[in-house]
């Protein structure tokens, strides 16, 4: 699935991934390939990109939102730094 992580200043990440773990308002959740459409608010915390079954990357994000639609995940955050 396609993942894009965007801040007001720039695009932090864009590429094909296996999945992504996100810090939702009510707790951590994971989006995998062919996930149902959804929109969710995010709180400050750790975002983990699952590039494949063995590789991953981590970002510490500020609050924002995520949209999942047509096997594309778009994460809009106020700020993020690679952990």
N, C-alpha and C positions, 0 to 999 in steps of 0.2 A: 504494500500500500504506500501511497505518497504521503510524506510528512513535511509540512512547512511550519517553521517557528518564526514568528514575526514580532518585532518591537516597533514602537513609533519611529525609531531611528533607522533600522535596517532589518534585513532578513538574516536570521542567525543560522538557520539550517534549512536545507531543502534536499530531499532525496527519498529513495525507496527504503522502507524499513519493514522489519518483521512485526514490530509492535511498539507501543509507547506506554509508560506508566506515568500517571498524572496525579498531582495533589488536589483532589476535589474538595469542595467546601465541607462535605460530610465524611471525607476520608479518601484514602488512596484508591485509585482504580486503574484498570489496564484496558487499552484498546488494541485489538488484534485485527488481522486481515479479515475483510468482509464484515466488519462490525455494523450493527444497525445504525441508522442515522440518529444523531443526538446533538444537543448543545448543552454545555455545562460550564458553570463558573469554577474558577480555580483560585486557590489560596496560595500564599507564599509557601515554598517548599522545594522539594527535589523532583525534577522531571528526568526520567530515564528513557533514553532511546535504545530500543532493542534492534540493532542493525541486522543481526541474524541470530541464530540460536546460541552463538558463543560470544559475539562482540556487542559492546554497549558503550554509550556515552552519557554523561550526566551534566545537567544544568541546574543551577539554583535560580528559581524564578520568583518574581513578585506576582501579585494577583493578576488575573486575566480571565480569558474564556477559551474554550475549545469547541470546534465544530467538526463533526464527523459526517461526511456525505459522499456517497458514490466511491467508497474505498479511498477517500482522501481525508486526511486529518490536518486541520488548520488550527494552530495554537497562536492566540493573540495575547501577548503579555506586556506589562508596563516596563519590565526590565528583566534581564537574565545575564548570568555569567556562567561560563563553563567551569564545572567543578573538577 
